[in-house]
Amino acid sequence: EAASPLYEKSLALYRHLGDKRGIALALNGLAGVAFFEDGDLDKAVRLYRESLALPREIGDRWAVALSLNNLGVIENNRGRFKEAHALHAESLALRHELGDQWGIAQSLCNLGTTYYFLDHSRAVVFFEQSLAIQRKLGVYMAIVHALNGLGDVALAQNRLADAAALYGESLSLSLEK
């Protein structure tokens, strides 16, 4: 409830200052609220697309990668996996160029989610790559996400013992934090 008015205030201030990167990040935040809090995918896509145009214009590859990633998440939720793959792959390439390890791991995990619906064996590769990076970085919620993705694949493949172990590790880590 508090996020939307704060992002709106930030957006107004960044627009007043003419700060395109700030505008893009505030729009990205508003899109996240529309998606995660309101479930309004159309509004979220409109805001993410607007937030993507500005950093492309000023050459801010980190902000471009962020918006591409977030659009890919929405396409996954819409069941548009080819589109999601293209967005996540472009985001991943930019994050590799930038050396953004956390961003790389996030994109890999999101590609794992995309491939969960297309090809379980490829999904596992992406989730495992993400998990390895996140373990090095120690980002526990991202580790949890990758473990859950691997658990989902194991469950879909009827590897129940593996799924239980992966979900169990994820739960233990969640309860520790």
C-alpha positions, 0 to 999 in steps of 0.5 A: 500500500505504501509503495505506490504513492512513494513511487509516484512521488519519486516519478514526479520528482525525477520528471521534474529533474529530467532524470531519465534513469530515475524516471525509468526506475520509478516506472519499473517500481510502479510496474512491479506494484501493478504486477505483484500487488494488483495483478494488473498485467496489462498495466505492468507491461505498459509501465515496464515498456515505458521504463525500458525505452528510457534507458535504451535512449540513454544507453543505461544497459543495467536498467535495460537488463532490469526492464527486460528481465521484468517483462520476461517474468510477465510473459512467463506468467502469460504463458508466452514462453518464446517471448519470455525466453527472448527477453530473458536471453537479452537481459542475460547477455547484457548482464554478462557484458556488465559482469553483474553476477547477481543479475546473471543468476536472476536471469538464469533462474528466470530462464529456468522458469521459462524452460520448466514449461518447455524442456525440463532438462534445460530448465535444470541446467539454468536453475543449477547455474543460477543456484551455483552463483547464488550460493557463492553470493549468499543471497538466500532468497534467490537460493530458495527460488532456484531450489524450488525451481529444481524441486518443481522439475523433480516433482514434474518428473516424478522424482519424489525423493529428489523433490522432497530433498530440494523443497526441504533444503529450501524450507530450512533455508527460509526458516533460518532467515 
